[in-house]
Amino acid sequence: MTTDPKTYAEFWDFYVYEHSKPLTRLLHLVGTTLGLVLLAFFVARGEWYYFPVFFVAGYGFAWFAHFVVEKNRPASFRFPFWSFISDFKMIGFMLAGRMAAEVERVRRDARSATLEVAQAGH
């Protein structure tokens, strides 16, 4: 697995690896959901000037999860567009009950790649 993805497929594996803990994923779900609810609320009320609260709620939960739970740097710093899309893809996987299996697939692929590199060096 690359830490410098060039394609979205490579990025998705990197993203999943960086969201390996269930609490991280849960905090992303809570933050994204709260952010969307606040966005809808402010738009419905015509209070567009509160729009930044949407981002604070959404990213606040996610960044807390990365810094405190995963102890890594949010992918949104380097890949904002792909990260934004991947938040929704991850939530879709979570709601479908498929995210844990996706994390295991990425971990397995990363272990295989590490083993291949180690074997090539001997």
Secondary structure as GFF3:
##gff-version 3
##sequence-region A 1 122
A	DSSP	alpha_helix	8	18	.	.	.	ID=ss1
A	DSSP	alpha_helix	22	45	.	.	.	ID=ss2
A	DSSP	three_ten_helix	48	50	.	.	.	ID=ss3
A	DSSP	alpha_helix	51	64	.	.	.	ID=ss4
A	DSSP	pi_helix	65	70	.	.	.	ID=ss5
A	DSSP	three_ten_helix	75	77	.	.	.	ID=ss6
A	DSSP	alpha_helix	80	95	.	.	.	ID=ss7
A	DSSP	alpha_helix	99	120	.	.	.	ID=ss8
###
